[in-house]
């Protein structure tokens, strides 16, 4: 047997590889907005390295999917920049949970990954479902969502604390309006980075918008604290 043949896995022991469409379908429940462009961008940044078929199509192993899931959770739940994620993967791999790792400072650094249905969201936030309905009525919470994550849980908890002090969801509409304007401003800055026909560029624009959003949260907190000191 040749050395090259000996180095190849046998067909019986080979890991089944998945197409990019199968990967997106596999991760759809947890990451419903995940797109081809995001995977292409993460590949261009060296976060994942799928194999290529003889025809040039990307093929993903189970290890690739586990690594991808870790990267996406680190971005979503910890707002880690790709540089930090890459460094962590080089040192620790994907064996540790994102939520158990000391995170970089930042307003989103304390968020932990959750996946809750409507009843679970009410239970974890210590509110009743009528309060969730009220938040939906004023546009503060997505309607008819199948599952909610850490951002929604943080939102409902904060809204509950404000309601306990007399600031009910109807008083918070201006916050939603301001957030929507900020999101529009961020998208307008990020959009030019998403060059037409360039999947990696679109993924880069998504990450750029995420980082801008984190900076906007930090700025908003600083401005609010300064205004309260001056009051």
C-alpha positions in Angstrom: 0.0 0.0 0.0 1.3 3.5 -0.9 2.0 6.1 1.8 -0.7 8.3 0.2 -3.2 5.6 0.3 -2.4 4.7 3.9 -2.9 8.3 4.9 -6.5 8.5 3.6 -9.4 7.4 5.7 -11.3 4.4 4.5 -14.8 5.0 3.1 -16.3 3.1 6.0 -14.7 5.3 8.6 -15.0 8.6 6.7 -17.1 11.3 8.3 -20.2 12.3 6.3 -19.8 15.8 4.9 -22.6 18.3 4.5 -23.3 20.9 1.9 -23.7 24.6 2.9 -27.4 24.3 2.5 -27.5 21.3 4.9 -25.4 23.3 7.5 -27.8 26.3 7.3 -30.8 24.0 7.7 -29.1 22.3 10.7 -28.5 25.6 12.5 -31.7 27.3 11.3 -33.6 27.0 14.7 -30.9 28.6 16.7 -29.6 31.0 14.0 -32.6 31.8 11.8 -30.8 34.7 10.0 -27.7 32.7 9.2 -26.9 33.0 5.5 -24.3 31.8 2.9 -22.6 35.2 3.1 -21.8 34.7 6.8 -20.3 31.3 6.3 -18.2 32.6 3.4 -17.0 35.5 5.5 -16.0 33.3 8.5 -14.1 31.1 6.0 -12.3 34.1 4.6 -11.3 35.1 8.1 -9.9 31.6 8.9 -12.6 30.7 11.5 -13.8 27.6 9.6 -12.1 25.7 6.8 -14.5 23.4 5.0 -13.2 20.9 2.5 -13.8 21.3 -1.2 -15.3 18.7 -3.5 -13.8 17.9 -6.9 -16.3 20.3 -8.4 -15.2 23.1 -6.0 -18.3 22.9 -3.7 -17.8 23.5 0.1 -18.3 20.4 2.3 -18.6 20.7 6.0 -17.8 18.1 8.6 -19.4 17.7 12.0 -16.3 19.4 13.5 -16.8 22.3 11.2 -20.4 22.7 12.4 -19.4 22.5 16.0 -16.8 25.2 15.5 -19.2 27.3 13.5 -21.8 27.1 16.3 -19.2 28.1 18.9 -18.2 31.2 16.8 -21.8 32.3 16.2 -22.7 31.9 19.9 -19.6 33.8 21.0 -20.6 36.7 18.7 -24.3 36.6 19.5 -24.1 36.1 23.3 -20.8 37.7 24.2 -20.3 40.2 21.3 -16.7 38.9 21.0 -14.8 40.3 18.0 -13.4 37.7 15.6 -9.9 38.2 16.8 -10.8 37.2 20.4 -12.8 34.2 19.1 -9.9 33.0 17.0 -7.4 33.4 19.9 -9.7 31.4 22.1 -10.2 28.6 19.6 -6.4 28.3 19.1 -6.0 28.0 22.9 -9.1 26.0 24.0 -10.8 24.7 20.9 -14.6 24.3 21.2 -14.6 22.1 24.3 -15.7 24.9 26.7 -19.0 26.7 26.7 -18.9 30.4 25.7 -20.9 31.3 28.8 -18.3 29.8 31.1 -15.4 31.8 29.8 -14.2 35.2 31.2 -15.4 37.7 28.7 -14.1 41.0 27.5 -15.6 44.0 29.2 -18.7 45.4 27.6 -22.4 46.0 28.1 -23.3 42.6 26.5 -20.6 40.6 28.3 -22.9 39.2 31.0 -25.4 37.7 28.6 -25.7 34.0 28.6 -27.0 31.8 25.9 -30.7 30.8 26.3 -33.4 29.4 24.1 -36.9 29.9 25.6 -40.4 29.5 24.4 -43.0 32.2 25.4 -43.9 30.5 28.7 -40.2 30.0 29.5 -39.4 33.6 28.8 -42.2 34.7 31.2 -40.9 32.4 33.9 -37.3 33.3 33.6 -38.1 37.1 33.6 -40.6 36.7 36.5 -43.5 38.2 34.6 -46.8 37.0 33.4 -47.7 36.5 29.8 -50.0 39.6 29.8 -46.8 41.7 30.4 -45.2 40.1 27.3 -48.4 40.9 25.3 -48.1 44.5 26.5 -44.5 44.7 25.4 -45.5 43.3 22.0 -48.3 45.9 21.7 -45.8 48.7 22.0 -43.3 47.2 19.7 -40.7 46.3 22.3 -40.9 42.5 21.8 -41.3 40.5 18.6 -44.7 39.1 18.1 -45.4 35.4 17.4 -41.8 34.3 17.9 -41.3 30.6 18.4 -38.2 31.1 20.6 -36.5 33.9 22.4 -32.8 34.4 23.3 -30.7 36.2 25.8 -31.4 39.6 24.3 -35.2 39.2 24.7 -34.7 37.9 28.2 -32.6 40.9 29.1 -35.2 43.3 27.6 -38.1 41.8 29.5 -36.2 41.8 32.8 -35.3 45.5 32.3 -38.8 46.4 31.3 -40.2 44.6 34.4 -37.8 46.5 36.7 -38.9 49.8 35.1 -42.5 48.9 35.4 -42.1 48.2 39.1 -41.0 51.8 39.4 -43.9 53.2 37.4 -42.4 53.3 33.9 -44.6 50.9 32.0 -44.2 49.7 28.4 -46.3 52.5 27.1 -43.7 54.9 28.5 -40.9 53.2 26.6 -42.1 53.7 23.1 -39.6 56.6 22.7 -36.8 54.2 23.6 -37.9 51.8 20.8 -38.1 54.6 18.3 -34.6 55.8 19.2 -33.2 52.3 18.9 -34.8 51.9 15.5 -33.2 55.1 14.3 -29.9 54.0 15.6 -30.2 50.7 13.9 -31.0 52.5 10.6 -28.0 54.7 11.0 -25.7 51.7 11.7 -27.1 49.8 8.7 -26.5 52.9 6.4 -22.8 53.0 7.5 -22.4 49.2 7.2 -24.2 48.7 3.9 -21.5 50.1 1.6 -19.2 47.3 2.9 -21.5 44.7 1.5 -20.3 44.7 -2.1 -22.7 43.2 -4.6 -21.9 39.6 -5.4 -19.3 39.3 -2.7 -20.6 36.9 0.0 -17.6 37.4 2.3 -18.1 41.2 2.1 -21.7 40.9 3.1 -20.6 38.8 6.1 -18.0 41.4 7.0 -20.7 44.1 6.9 -22.9 42.1 9.3 -20.0 41.8 11.8 -19.2 45.5 11.3 -22.8 46.5 12.1 -22.7 44.3 15.2 -19.5 46.0 16.5 -21.0 49.4 15.8 -24.1 48.4 17.7 -22.0 47.5 20.7 -20.2 50.8 20.6 -23.6 52.6 20.3 -24.8 50.8 23.5 -21.7 51.9 25.3 -22.1 55.5 24.2 -25.8 55.6 25.1 -25.0 54.4 28.6 -22.2 57.0 29.0 -24.5 59.8 27.8 -27.3 58.7 30.1 -25.0 58.5 33.1 -23.6 62.0 32.4 -27.1 63.4 32.0 -28.2 61.9 35.3 -25.2 63.5 37.0 -26.0 66.9 35.6 -29.7 66.6 36.7 
